[in-house]
Amino acid sequence: MKILHVNTFDSGGGAARAAMRLHEGLRHYRVDSHFVTVKPGSGRDAVSTPLRKWQIAAAFAKRHAAAKIASL
């Protein structure tokens, strides 16, 4: 069986922690489990992102700029 977990984050937040616990539990029992995230941060095994580093940085910069503009 192959399992793919998809979440915005791989650490931080309740959904991310729950999904990571499921992922790690399945890997413990040698199930082919992978975790795909937009914002990797944990550095754990079998966690990947479809984005390149510059895309992640660009998304962060956009959010930061939007927050600055919204606070004016």
Predicted model as a PDB file, atoms N, CA, C, CB and O in Angstrom, pLDDT in the B-factor column:
MODEL        1                                                                  
ATOM      1  N   MET A   1       0.840  -1.161   0.000  1.00 86.00           N  
ATOM      2  CA  MET A   1       0.000   0.000   0.000  1.00 86.00           C  
ATOM      3  C   MET A   1       0.896   1.238   0.000  1.00 86.00           C  
ATOM      4  CB  MET A   1      -0.961  -0.010   1.212  1.00 86.00           C  
ATOM      5  O   MET A   1       1.912   1.270   0.693  1.00 86.00           O  
ATOM      6  N   LYS A   2       0.521   2.257  -0.776  1.00 92.00           N  
ATOM      7  CA  LYS A   2       1.247   3.517  -0.807  1.00 92.00           C  
ATOM      8  C   LYS A   2       0.327   4.611  -0.269  1.00 92.00           C  
ATOM      9  CB  LYS A   2       1.741   3.851  -2.254  1.00 92.00           C  
ATOM     10  O   LYS A   2      -0.833   4.710  -0.667  1.00 92.00           O  
ATOM     11  N   ILE A   3       0.857   5.430   0.637  1.00 93.00           N  
ATOM     12  CA  ILE A   3       0.098   6.497   1.261  1.00 93.00           C  
ATOM     13  C   ILE A   3       0.801   7.819   0.971  1.00 93.00           C  
ATOM     14  CB  ILE A   3      -0.052   6.262   2.793  1.00 93.00           C  
ATOM     15  O   ILE A   3       2.024   7.911   1.072  1.00 93.00           O  
ATOM     16  N   LEU A   4       0.022   8.847   0.610  1.00 90.00           N  
ATOM     17  CA  LEU A   4       0.557  10.189   0.399  1.00 90.00           C  
ATOM     18  C   LEU A   4      -0.217  11.152   1.285  1.00 90.00           C  
ATOM     19  CB  LEU A   4       0.468  10.611  -1.105  1.00 90.00           C  
ATOM     20  O   LEU A   4      -1.432  11.295   1.150  1.00 90.00           O  
ATOM     21  N   HIS A   5       0.491  11.809   2.186  1.00 89.00           N  
ATOM     22  CA  HIS A   5      -0.097  12.832   3.055  1.00 89.00           C  
ATOM     23  C   HIS A   5       0.216  14.183   2.409  1.00 89.00           C  
ATOM     24  CB  HIS A   5       0.469  12.745   4.547  1.00 89.00           C  
ATOM     25  O   HIS A   5       1.357  14.435   2.022  1.00 89.00           O  
ATOM     26  N   VAL A   6      -0.791  15.049   2.292  1.00 87.00           N  
ATOM     27  CA  VAL A   6      -0.604  16.365   1.697  1.00 87.00           C  
ATOM     28  C   VAL A   6      -1.080  17.407   2.695  1.00 87.00           C  
ATOM     29  CB  VAL A   6      -1.366  16.493   0.341  1.00 87.00           C  
ATOM     30  O   VAL A   6      -2.223  17.365   3.148  1.00 87.00           O  
ATOM     31  N   ASN A   7      -0.198  18.344   3.037  1.00 84.00           N  
ATOM     32  CA  ASN A   7      -0.538  19.386   3.989  1.00 84.00           C  
ATOM     33  C   ASN A   7       0.311  20.614   3.688  1.00 84.00           C  
ATOM     34  CB  ASN A   7      -0.325  18.902   5.451  1.00 84.00           C  
ATOM     35  O   ASN A   7       1.413  20.484   3.153  1.00 84.00           O  
ATOM     36  N   THR A   8      -0.181  21.801   4.021  1.00 81.00           N  
ATOM     37  CA  THR A   8       0.575  23.026   3.777  1.00 81.00           C  
ATOM     38  C   THR A   8       1.878  23.030   4.560  1.00 81.00           C  
ATOM     39  CB  THR A   8      -0.260  24.250   4.144  1.00 81.00           C  
ATOM     40  O   THR A   8       2.923  23.400   4.025  1.00 81.00           O  
ATOM     41  N   PHE A   9       1.824  22.627   5.808  1.00 81.00           N  
ATOM     42  CA  PHE A   9       3.008  22.602   6.672  1.00 81.00           C  
ATOM     43  C   PHE A   9       3.312  21.156   7.065  1.00 81.00           C  
ATOM     44  CB  PHE A   9       2.794  23.487   7.943  1.00 81.00           C  
ATOM     45  O   PHE A   9       2.433  20.296   7.029  1.00 81.00           O  
ATOM     46  N   ASP A  10       4.564  20.901   7.440  1.00 79.00           N  
ATOM     47  CA  ASP A  10       4.897  19.584   7.981  1.00 79.00           C  
ATOM     48  C   ASP A  10       5.195  19.654   9.468  1.00 79.00           C  
ATOM     49  CB  ASP A  10       6.089  18.993   7.241  1.00 79.00           C  
ATOM     50  O   ASP A  10       5.395  18.628  10.119  1.00 79.00           O  
ATOM     51  N   SER A  11       5.224  20.867  10.004  1.00 79.00           N  
ATOM     52  CA  SER A  11       5.384  21.045  11.448  1.00 79.00           C  
ATOM     53  C   SER A  11       4.704  22.354  11.823  1.00 79.00           C  
ATOM     54  CB  SER A  11       6.906  21.047  11.873  1.00 79.00           C  
ATOM     55  O   SER A  11       4.626  23.275  11.010  1.00 79.00           O  
ATOM     56  N   GLY A  12       4.225  22.431  13.026  1.00 79.00           N  
ATOM     57  CA  GLY A  12       3.504  23.633  13.466  1.00 79.00           C  
ATOM     58  C   GLY A  12       2.042  23.560  13.065  1.00 79.00           C  
ATOM     59  O   GLY A  12       1.725  23.422  11.883  1.00 79.00           O  
ATOM     60  N   GLY A  13       1.174  23.649  14.016  1.00 84.00           N  
ATOM     61  CA  GLY A  13      -0.253  23.544  13.755  1.00 84.00           C  
ATOM     62  C   GLY A  13      -0.756  22.139  14.023  1.00 84.00           C  
ATOM     63  O   GLY A  13      -0.034  21.158  13.844  1.00 84.00           O  
ATOM     64  N   GLY A  14      -1.990  22.058  14.450  1.00 89.00           N  
ATOM     65  CA  GLY A  14      -2.558  20.765  14.832  1.00 89.00           C  
ATOM     66  C   GLY A  14      -2.674  19.776  13.696  1.00 89.00           C  
ATOM     67  O   GLY A  14      -2.355  18.599  13.862  1.00 89.00           O  
ATOM     68  N   ALA A  15      -3.129  20.241  12.535  1.00 88.00           N  
ATOM     69  CA  ALA A  15      -3.290  19.336  11.388  1.00 88.00           C  
ATOM     70  C   ALA A  15      -1.942  18.792  10.931  1.00 88.00           C  
ATOM     71  CB  ALA A  15      -3.987  20.061  10.221  1.00 88.00           C  
ATOM     72  O   ALA A  15      -1.826  17.614  10.595  1.00 88.00           O  
ATOM     73  N   ALA A  16      -0.926  19.647  10.919  1.00 87.00           N  
ATOM     74  CA  ALA A  16       0.411  19.207  10.499  1.00 87.00           C  
ATOM     75  C   ALA A  16       0.972  18.171  11.469  1.00 87.00           C  
ATOM     76  CB  ALA A  16       1.369  20.410  10.399  1.00 87.00           C  
ATOM     77  O   ALA A  16       1.544  17.165  11.049  1.00 87.00           O  
ATOM     78  N   ARG A  17       0.808  18.419  12.759  1.00 88.00           N  
ATOM     79  CA  ARG A  17       1.313  17.461  13.755  1.00 88.00           C  
ATOM     80  C   ARG A  17       0.591  16.127  13.657  1.00 88.00           C  
ATOM     81  CB  ARG A  17       1.161  18.029  15.168  1.00 88.00           C  
ATOM     82  O   ARG A  17       1.215  15.071  13.751  1.00 88.00           O  
ATOM     83  N   ALA A  18      -0.738  16.173  13.467  1.00 91.00           N  
ATOM     84  CA  ALA A  18      -1.504  14.931  13.356  1.00 91.00           C  
ATOM     85  C   ALA A  18      -1.104  14.154  12.104  1.00 91.00           C  
ATOM     86  CB  ALA A  18      -3.012  15.229  13.333  1.00 91.00           C  
ATOM     87  O   ALA A  18      -0.909  12.940  12.161  1.00 91.00           O  
ATOM     88  N   ALA A  19      -0.984  14.848  10.982  1.00 89.00           N  
ATOM     89  CA  ALA A  19      -0.588  14.183   9.740  1.00 89.00           C  
ATOM     90  C   ALA A  19       0.815  13.600   9.850  1.00 89.00           C  
ATOM     91  CB  ALA A  19      -0.657  15.162   8.566  1.00 89.00           C  
ATOM     92  O   ALA A  19       1.081  12.512   9.338  1.00 89.00           O  
ATOM     93  N   MET A  20       1.715  14.326  10.519  1.00 88.00           N  
ATOM     94  CA  MET A  20       3.083  13.829  10.681  1.00 88.00           C  
ATOM     95  C   MET A  20       3.100  12.597  11.583  1.00 88.00           C  
ATOM     96  CB  MET A  20       3.995  14.930  11.262  1.00 88.00           C  
ATOM     97  O   MET A  20       3.860  11.662  11.332  1.00 88.00           O  
ATOM     98  N   ARG A  21       2.274  12.583  12.627  1.00 91.00           N  
ATOM     99  CA  ARG A  21       2.204  11.394  13.493  1.00 91.00           C  
ATOM    100  C   ARG A  21       1.702  10.188  12.712  1.00 91.00           C  
ATOM    101  CB  ARG A  21       1.286  11.655  14.704  1.00 91.00           C  
ATOM    102  O   ARG A  21       2.227   9.086  12.865  1.00 91.00           O  
ATOM    103  N   LEU A  22       0.688  10.392  11.874  1.00 92.00           N  
ATOM    104  CA  LEU A  22       0.194   9.296  11.033  1.00 92.00           C  
ATOM    105  C   LEU A  22       1.294   8.805  10.090  1.00 92.00           C  
ATOM    106  CB  LEU A  22      -1.042   9.750  10.220  1.00 92.00           C  
ATOM    107  O   LEU A  22       1.525   7.603   9.959  1.00 92.00           O  
ATOM    108  N   HIS A  23       1.961   9.746   9.444  1.00 90.00           N  
ATOM    109  CA  HIS A  23       3.036   9.412   8.500  1.00 90.00           C  
ATOM    110  C   HIS A  23       4.145   8.611   9.187  1.00 90.00           C  
ATOM    111  CB  HIS A  23       3.621  10.696   7.877  1.00 90.00           C  
ATOM    112  O   HIS A  23       4.567   7.568   8.688  1.00 90.00           O  
ATOM    113  N   GLU A  24       4.610   9.105  10.326  1.00 90.00           N  
ATOM    114  CA  GLU A  24       5.691   8.410  11.024  1.00 90.00           C  
ATOM    115  C   GLU A  24       5.244   7.057  11.565  1.00 90.00           C  
ATOM    116  CB  GLU A  24       6.215   9.270  12.161  1.00 90.00           C  
ATOM    117  O   GLU A  24       6.019   6.100  11.565  1.00 90.00           O  
ATOM    118  N   GLY A  25       3.999   6.973  12.024  1.00 93.00           N  
ATOM    119  CA  GLY A  25       3.477   5.692  12.502  1.00 93.00           C  
ATOM    120  C   GLY A  25       3.408   4.656  11.391  1.00 93.00           C  
ATOM    121  O   GLY A  25       3.741   3.489  11.596  1.00 93.00           O  
ATOM    122  N   LEU A  26       2.976   5.086  10.223  1.00 94.00           N  
ATOM    123  CA  LEU A  26       2.918   4.159   9.084  1.00 94.00           C  
ATOM    124  C   LEU A  26       4.319   3.716   8.664  1.00 94.00           C  
ATOM    125  CB  LEU A  26       2.194   4.818   7.892  1.00 94.00           C  
ATOM    126  O   LEU A  26       4.544   2.543   8.367  1.00 94.00           O  
ATOM    127  N   ARG A  27       5.264   4.670   8.642  1.00 92.00           N  
ATOM    128  CA  ARG A  27       6.638   4.310   8.264  1.00 92.00           C  
ATOM    129  C   ARG A  27       7.244   3.355   9.282  1.00 92.00           C  
ATOM    130  CB  ARG A  27       7.514   5.569   8.136  1.00 92.00           C  
ATOM    131  O   ARG A  27       8.053   2.500   8.922  1.00 92.00           O  
ATOM    132  N   HIS A  28       6.861   3.490  10.551  1.00 94.00           N  
ATOM    133  CA  HIS A  28       7.339   2.577  11.588  1.00 94.00           C  
ATOM    134  C   HIS A  28       6.939   1.137  11.257  1.00 94.00           C  
ATOM    135  CB  HIS A  28       6.780   2.986  12.971  1.00 94.00           C  
ATOM    136  O   HIS A  28       7.694   0.200  11.517  1.00 94.00           O  
ATOM    137  N   TYR A  29       5.751   0.972  10.684  1.00 95.00           N  
ATOM    138  CA  TYR A  29       5.266  -0.359  10.297  1.00 95.00           C  
ATOM    139  C   TYR A  29       5.612  -0.699   8.849  1.00 95.00           C  
ATOM    140  CB  TYR A  29       3.759  -0.443  10.496  1.00 95.00           C  
ATOM    141  O   TYR A  29       5.014  -1.595   8.252  1.00 95.00           O  
ATOM    142  N   ARG A  30       6.581   0.025   8.293  1.00 94.00           N  
ATOM    143  CA  ARG A  30       7.129  -0.228   6.957  1.00 94.00           C  
ATOM    144  C   ARG A  30       6.114  -0.066   5.833  1.00 94.00           C  
ATOM    145  CB  ARG A  30       7.698  -1.610   6.904  1.00 94.00           C  
ATOM    146  O   ARG A  30       6.193  -0.749   4.811  1.00 94.00           O  
ATOM    147  N   VAL A  31       5.157   0.844   6.028  1.00 93.00           N  
ATOM    148  CA  VAL A  31       4.219   1.197   4.965  1.00 93.00           C  
ATOM    149  C   VAL A  31       4.883   2.275   4.124  1.00 93.00           C  
ATOM    150  CB  VAL A  31       2.833   1.686   5.541  1.00 93.00           C  
ATOM    151  O   VAL A  31       5.553   3.152   4.670  1.00 93.00           O  
ATOM    152  N   ASP A  32       4.714   2.232   2.817  1.00 92.00           N  
ATOM    153  CA  ASP A  32       5.299   3.204   1.901  1.00 92.00           C  
ATOM    154  C   ASP A  32       4.518   4.518   2.009  1.00 92.00           C  
ATOM    155  CB  ASP A  32       5.291   2.665   0.432  1.00 92.00           C  
ATOM    156  O   ASP A  32       3.583   4.757   1.245  1.00 92.00           O  
ATOM    157  N   SER A  33       4.912   5.365   2.966  1.00 91.00           N  
ATOM    158  CA  SER A  33       4.224   6.622   3.250  1.00 91.00           C  
ATOM    159  C   SER A  33       5.125   7.793   2.890  1.00 91.00           C  
ATOM    160  CB  SER A  33       3.804   6.699   4.736  1.00 91.00           C  
ATOM    161  O   SER A  33       6.317   7.791   3.194  1.00 91.00           O  
ATOM    162  N   HIS A  34       4.535   8.798   2.234  1.00 88.00           N  
ATOM    163  CA  HIS A  34       5.263  10.017   1.865  1.00 88.00           C  
ATOM    164  C   HIS A  34       4.451  11.217   2.305  1.00 88.00           C  
ATOM    165  CB  HIS A  34       5.545  10.073   0.332  1.00 88.00           C  
ATOM    166  O   HIS A  34       3.227  11.142   2.416  1.00 88.00           O  
ATOM    167  N   PHE A  35       5.131  12.321   2.555  1.00 87.00           N  
ATOM    168  CA  PHE A  35       4.500  13.545   3.040  1.00 87.00           C  
ATOM    169  C   PHE A  35       4.910  14.668   2.102  1.00 87.00           C  
ATOM    170  CB  PHE A  35       4.908  13.862   4.529  1.00 87.00           C  
ATOM    171  O   PHE A  35       6.099  14.946   1.944  1.00 87.00           O  
ATOM    172  N   VAL A  36       3.929  15.315   1.476  1.00 86.00           N  
ATOM    173  CA  VAL A  36       4.201  16.432   0.565  1.00 86.00           C  
ATOM    174  C   VAL A  36       3.671  17.698   1.213  1.00 86.00           C  
ATOM    175  CB  VAL A  36       3.548  16.204  -0.850  1.00 86.00           C  
ATOM    176  O   VAL A  36       2.533  17.736   1.682  1.00 86.00           O  
ATOM    177  N   THR A  37       4.496  18.731   1.238  1.00 83.00           N  
ATOM    178  CA  THR A  37       4.145  19.987   1.881  1.00 83.00           C  
ATOM    179  C   THR A  37       4.610  21.169   1.051  1.00 83.00           C  
ATOM    180  CB  THR A  37       4.745  20.057   3.279  1.00 83.00           C  
ATOM    181  O   THR A  37       5.553  21.060   0.267  1.00 83.00           O  
ATOM    182  N   VAL A  38       3.949  22.286   1.227  1.00 79.00           N  
ATOM    183  CA  VAL A  38       4.358  23.511   0.543  1.00 79.00           C  
ATOM    184  C   VAL A  38       5.524  24.151   1.283  1.00 79.00           C  
ATOM    185  CB  VAL A  38       3.176  24.502   0.436  1.00 79.00           C  
ATOM    186  O   VAL A  38       6.413  24.739   0.667  1.00 79.00           O  
ATOM    187  N   LYS A  39       5.516  24.032   2.609  1.00 72.00           N  
ATOM    188  CA  LYS A  39       6.536  24.676   3.435  1.00 72.00           C  
ATOM    189  C   LYS A  39       7.239  23.647   4.311  1.00 72.00           C  
ATOM    190  CB  LYS A  39       5.912  25.779   4.305  1.00 72.00           C  
ATOM    191  O   LYS A  39       6.873  23.472   5.473  1.00 72.00           O  
ATOM    192  N   PRO A  40       8.246  22.964   3.766  1.00 72.00           N  
ATOM    193  CA  PRO A  40       8.961  21.983   4.581  1.00 72.00           C  
ATOM    194  C   PRO A  40       9.782  22.683   5.660  1.00 72.00           C  
ATOM    195  CB  PRO A  40       9.873  21.108   3.700  1.00 72.00           C  
ATOM    196  O   PRO A  40      10.390  23.725   5.416  1.00 72.00           O  
ATOM    197  N   GLY A  41       9.790  22.110   6.827  1.00 70.00           N  
ATOM    198  CA  GLY A  41      10.550  22.723   7.905  1.00 70.00           C  
ATOM    199  C   GLY A  41      11.098  21.728   8.905  1.00 70.00           C  
ATOM    200  O   GLY A  41      11.967  22.064   9.710  1.00 70.00           O  
ATOM    201  N   SER A  42      10.603  20.522   8.862  1.00 69.00           N  
ATOM    202  CA  SER A  42      11.006  19.561   9.879  1.00 69.00           C  
ATOM    203  C   SER A  42      12.281  18.816   9.513  1.00 69.00           C  
ATOM    204  CB  SER A  42       9.900  18.577  10.116  1.00 69.00           C  
ATOM    205  O   SER A  42      13.013  18.381  10.402  1.00 69.00           O  
ATOM    206  N   GLY A  43      12.558  18.660   8.233  1.00 70.00           N  
ATOM    207  CA  GLY A  43      13.723  17.893   7.812  1.00 70.00           C  
ATOM    208  C   GLY A  43      13.585  16.405   8.028  1.00 70.00           C  
ATOM    209  O   GLY A  43      14.578  15.676   8.023  1.00 70.00           O  
ATOM    210  N   ARG A  44      12.359  15.948   8.217  1.00 70.00           N  
ATOM    211  CA  ARG A  44      12.130  14.529   8.483  1.00 70.00           C  
ATOM    212  C   ARG A  44      12.176  13.705   7.207  1.00 70.00           C  
ATOM    213  CB  ARG A  44      10.793  14.333   9.175  1.00 70.00           C  
ATOM    214  O   ARG A  44      12.089  14.225   6.095  1.00 70.00           O  
ATOM    215  N   ASP A  45      12.315  12.403   7.409  1.00 68.00           N  
ATOM    216  CA  ASP A  45      12.421  11.444   6.320  1.00 68.00           C  
ATOM    217  C   ASP A  45      11.136  11.401   5.489  1.00 68.00           C  
ATOM    218  CB  ASP A  45      12.738  10.057   6.871  1.00 68.00           C  
ATOM    219  O   ASP A  45      10.039  11.451   6.043  1.00 68.00           O  
ATOM    220  N   ALA A  46      11.265  11.310   4.190  1.00 73.00           N  
ATOM    221  CA  ALA A  46      10.161  11.162   3.239  1.00 73.00           C  
ATOM    222  C   ALA A  46       9.233  12.372   3.215  1.00 73.00           C  
ATOM    223  CB  ALA A  46       9.363   9.926   3.571  1.00 73.00           C  
ATOM    224  O   ALA A  46       8.050  12.234   2.904  1.00 73.00           O  
ATOM    225  N   VAL A  47       9.758  13.567   3.541  1.00 80.00           N  
ATOM    226  CA  VAL A  47       8.994  14.813   3.418  1.00 80.00           C  
ATOM    227  C   VAL A  47       9.578  15.571   2.236  1.00 80.00           C  
ATOM    228  CB  VAL A  47       9.049  15.678   4.749  1.00 80.00           C  
ATOM    229  O   VAL A  47      10.788  15.789   2.160  1.00 80.00           O  
ATOM    230  N   SER A  48       8.706  15.972   1.314  1.00 76.00           N  
ATOM    231  CA  SER A  48       9.187  16.691   0.139  1.00 76.00           C  
ATOM    232  C   SER A  48       8.224  17.817  -0.212  1.00 76.00           C  
ATOM    233  CB  SER A  48       9.358  15.733  -1.058  1.00 76.00           C  
ATOM    234  O   SER A  48       7.144  17.932   0.367  1.00 76.00           O  
ATOM    235  N   THR A  49       8.626  18.631  -1.153  1.00 78.00           N  
ATOM    236  CA  THR A  49       7.800  19.734  -1.621  1.00 78.00           C  
ATOM    237  C   THR A  49       7.882  19.786  -3.147  1.00 78.00           C  
ATOM    238  CB  THR A  49       8.255  21.089  -0.986  1.00 78.00           C  
ATOM    239  O   THR A  49       8.932  19.494  -3.719  1.00 78.00           O  
ATOM    240  N   PRO A  50       6.775  20.157  -3.816  1.00 74.00           N  
ATOM    241  CA  PRO A  50       6.821  20.291  -5.268  1.00 74.00           C  
ATOM    242  C   PRO A  50       7.431  21.627  -5.687  1.00 74.00           C  
ATOM    243  CB  PRO A  50       5.418  20.151  -5.855  1.00 74.00           C  
ATOM    244  O   PRO A  50       7.673  21.849  -6.874  1.00 74.00           O  
ATOM    245  N   LEU A  51       7.681  22.511  -4.736  1.00 73.00           N  
ATOM    246  CA  LEU A  51       8.186  23.850  -5.040  1.00 73.00           C  
ATOM    247  C   LEU A  51       9.704  23.902  -4.972  1.00 73.00           C  
ATOM    248  CB  LEU A  51       7.589  24.871  -4.081  1.00 73.00           C  
ATOM    249  O   LEU A  51      10.345  23.146  -4.242  1.00 73.00           O  
ATOM    250  N   ARG A  52      10.254  24.815  -5.752  1.00 79.00           N  
ATOM    251  CA  ARG A  52      11.694  25.070  -5.685  1.00 79.00           C  
ATOM    252  C   ARG A  52      11.943  26.096  -4.575  1.00 79.00           C  
ATOM    253  CB  ARG A  52      12.253  25.582  -7.070  1.00 79.00           C  
ATOM    254  O   ARG A  52      11.019  26.774  -4.123  1.00 79.00           O  
ATOM    255  N   LYS A  53      13.186  26.198  -4.152  1.00 78.00           N  
ATOM    256  CA  LYS A  53      13.516  27.104  -3.044  1.00 78.00           C  
ATOM    257  C   LYS A  53      13.130  28.542  -3.364  1.00 78.00           C  
ATOM    258  CB  LYS A  53      15.008  27.028  -2.722  1.00 78.00           C  
ATOM    259  O   LYS A  53      12.638  29.251  -2.486  1.00 78.00           O  
ATOM    260  N   TRP A  54      13.341  28.989  -4.594  1.00 83.00           N  
ATOM    261  CA  TRP A  54      13.004  30.362  -4.930  1.00 83.00           C  
ATOM    262  C   TRP A  54      11.496  30.583  -4.908  1.00 83.00           C  
ATOM    263  CB  TRP A  54      13.566  30.723  -6.295  1.00 83.00           C  
ATOM    264  O   TRP A  54      11.048  31.692  -4.618  1.00 83.00           O  
ATOM    265  N   GLN A  55      10.700  29.556  -5.207  1.00 79.00           N  
ATOM    266  CA  GLN A  55       9.246  29.691  -5.150  1.00 79.00           C  
ATOM    267  C   GLN A  55       8.767  29.819  -3.706  1.00 79.00           C  
ATOM    268  CB  GLN A  55       8.569  28.491  -5.827  1.00 79.00           C  
ATOM    269  O   GLN A  55       7.849  30.587  -3.416  1.00 79.00           O  
ATOM    270  N   ILE A  56       9.386  29.073  -2.812  1.00 74.00           N  
ATOM    271  CA  ILE A  56       9.047  29.172  -1.398  1.00 74.00           C  
ATOM    272  C   ILE A  56       9.415  30.565  -0.882  1.00 74.00           C  
ATOM    273  CB  ILE A  56       9.772  28.069  -0.576  1.00 74.00           C  
ATOM    274  O   ILE A  56       8.641  31.183  -0.151  1.00 74.00           O  
ATOM    275  N   ALA A  57      10.598  31.058  -1.263  1.00 80.00           N  
ATOM    276  CA  ALA A  57      11.032  32.396  -0.842  1.00 80.00           C  
ATOM    277  C   ALA A  57      10.115  33.474  -1.415  1.00 80.00           C  
ATOM    278  CB  ALA A  57      12.485  32.654  -1.281  1.00 80.00           C  
ATOM    279  O   ALA A  57       9.792  34.439  -0.723  1.00 80.00           O  
ATOM    280  N   ALA A  58       9.696  33.322  -2.663  1.00 83.00           N  
ATOM    281  CA  ALA A  58       8.799  34.300  -3.282  1.00 83.00           C  
ATOM    282  C   ALA A  58       7.452  34.327  -2.580  1.00 83.00           C  
ATOM    283  CB  ALA A  58       8.608  33.989  -4.766  1.00 83.00           C  
ATOM    284  O   ALA A  58       6.888  35.401  -2.368  1.00 83.00           O  
ATOM    285  N   ALA A  59       6.929  33.166  -2.218  1.00 78.00           N  
ATOM    286  CA  ALA A  59       5.646  33.104  -1.510  1.00 78.00           C  
ATOM    287  C   ALA A  59       5.760  33.781  -0.141  1.00 78.00           C  
ATOM    288  CB  ALA A  59       5.184  31.631  -1.345  1.00 78.00           C  
ATOM    289  O   ALA A  59       4.848  34.492   0.282  1.00 78.00           O  
ATOM    290  N   PHE A  60       6.881  33.559   0.546  1.00 78.00           N  
ATOM    291  CA  PHE A  60       7.097  34.199   1.839  1.00 78.00           C  
ATOM    292  C   PHE A  60       7.163  35.717   1.667  1.00 78.00           C  
ATOM    293  CB  PHE A  60       8.392  33.671   2.501  1.00 78.00           C  
ATOM    294  O   PHE A  60       6.556  36.455   2.442  1.00 78.00           O  
ATOM    295  N   ALA A  61       7.894  36.184   0.658  1.00 85.00           N  
ATOM    296  CA  ALA A  61       8.025  37.623   0.416  1.00 85.00           C  
ATOM    297  C   ALA A  61       6.672  38.252   0.093  1.00 85.00           C  
ATOM    298  CB  ALA A  61       9.012  37.884  -0.729  1.00 85.00           C  
ATOM    299  O   ALA A  61       6.380  39.362   0.540  1.00 85.00           O  
ATOM    300  N   LYS A  62       5.849  37.551  -0.678  1.00 84.00           N  
ATOM    301  CA  LYS A  62       4.504  38.063  -0.996  1.00 84.00           C  
ATOM    302  C   LYS A  62       3.661  38.220   0.257  1.00 84.00           C  
ATOM    303  CB  LYS A  62       3.792  37.131  -1.984  1.00 84.00           C  
ATOM    304  O   LYS A  62       3.007  39.244   0.452  1.00 84.00           O  
ATOM    305  N   ARG A  63       3.679  37.195   1.108  1.00 79.00           N  
ATOM    306  CA  ARG A  63       2.898  37.257   2.345  1.00 79.00           C  
ATOM    307  C   ARG A  63       3.398  38.385   3.249  1.00 79.00           C  
ATOM    308  CB  ARG A  63       2.964  35.909   3.090  1.00 79.00           C  
ATOM    309  O   ARG A  63       2.607  39.103   3.861  1.00 79.00           O  
ATOM    310  N   HIS A  64       4.716  38.528   3.320  1.00 85.00           N  
ATOM    311  CA  HIS A  64       5.296  39.571   4.156  1.00 85.00           C  
ATOM    312  C   HIS A  64       4.913  40.954   3.645  1.00 85.00           C  
ATOM    313  CB  HIS A  64       6.818  39.429   4.207  1.00 85.00           C  
ATOM    314  O   HIS A  64       4.544  41.824   4.433  1.00 85.00           O  
ATOM    315  N   ALA A  65       4.996  41.163   2.346  1.00 90.00           N  
ATOM    316  CA  ALA A  65       4.630  42.457   1.746  1.00 90.00           C  
ATOM    317  C   ALA A  65       3.141  42.741   1.951  1.00 90.00           C  
ATOM    318  CB  ALA A  65       4.974  42.475   0.232  1.00 90.00           C  
ATOM    319  O   ALA A  65       2.765  43.871   2.262  1.00 90.00           O  
ATOM    320  N   ALA A  66       2.298  41.733   1.782  1.00 89.00           N  
ATOM    321  CA  ALA A  66       0.861  41.916   1.966  1.00 89.00           C  
ATOM    322  C   ALA A  66       0.544  42.292   3.416  1.00 89.00           C  
ATOM    323  CB  ALA A  66       0.102  40.638   1.568  1.00 89.00           C  
ATOM    324  O   ALA A  66      -0.328  43.125   3.659  1.00 89.00           O  
ATOM    325  N   ALA A  67       1.234  41.694   4.365  1.00 87.00           N  
ATOM    326  CA  ALA A  67       1.012  42.012   5.771  1.00 87.00           C  
ATOM    327  C   ALA A  67       1.444  43.448   6.076  1.00 87.00           C  
ATOM    328  CB  ALA A  67       1.772  41.023   6.670  1.00 87.00           C  
ATOM    329  O   ALA A  67       0.775  44.145   6.838  1.00 87.00           O  
ATOM    330  N   LYS A  68       2.544  43.888   5.494  1.00 87.00           N  
ATOM    331  CA  LYS A  68       3.010  45.276   5.680  1.00 87.00           C  
ATOM    332  C   LYS A  68       1.994  46.262   5.116  1.00 87.00           C  
ATOM    333  CB  LYS A  68       4.388  45.489   4.999  1.00 87.00           C  
ATOM    334  O   LYS A  68       1.673  47.264   5.755  1.00 87.00           O  
ATOM    335  N   ILE A  69       1.488  45.975   3.916  1.00 91.00           N  
ATOM    336  CA  ILE A  69       0.507  46.858   3.278  1.00 91.00           C  
ATOM    337  C   ILE A  69      -0.781  46.897   4.088  1.00 91.00           C  
ATOM    338  CB  ILE A  69       0.215  46.396   1.837  1.00 91.00           C  
ATOM    339  O   ILE A  69      -1.379  47.959   4.260  1.00 91.00           O  
ATOM    340  N   ALA A  70      -1.206  45.749   4.581  1.00 89.00           N  
ATOM    341  CA  ALA A  70      -2.440  45.681   5.358  1.00 89.00           C  
ATOM    342  C   ALA A  70      -2.339  46.442   6.670  1.00 89.00           C  
ATOM    343  CB  ALA A  70      -2.800  44.240   5.633  1.00 89.00           C  
ATOM    344  O   ALA A  70      -3.350  46.918   7.186  1.00 89.00           O  
ATOM    345  N   SER A  71      -1.140  46.562   7.213  1.00 85.00           N  
ATOM    346  CA  SER A  71      -0.979  47.255   8.496  1.00 85.00           C  
ATOM    347  C   SER A  71      -0.888  48.768   8.340  1.00 85.00           C  
ATOM    348  CB  SER A  71       0.259  46.747   9.203  1.00 85.00           C  
ATOM    349  O   SER A  71      -0.851  49.473   9.349  1.00 85.00           O  
ATOM    350  N   LEU A  72      -0.851  49.289   7.138  1.00 77.00           N  
ATOM    351  CA  LEU A  72      -0.770  50.746   6.920  1.00 77.00           C  
ATOM    352  C   LEU A  72      -2.060  51.436   7.234  1.00 77.00           C  
ATOM    353  CB  LEU A  72      -0.382  51.050   5.499  1.00 77.00           C  
ATOM    354  O   LEU A  72      -2.155  52.656   7.102  1.00 77.00           O  
TER     355      LEU A  72                                                      
ENDMDL                                                                          
END                                                                             
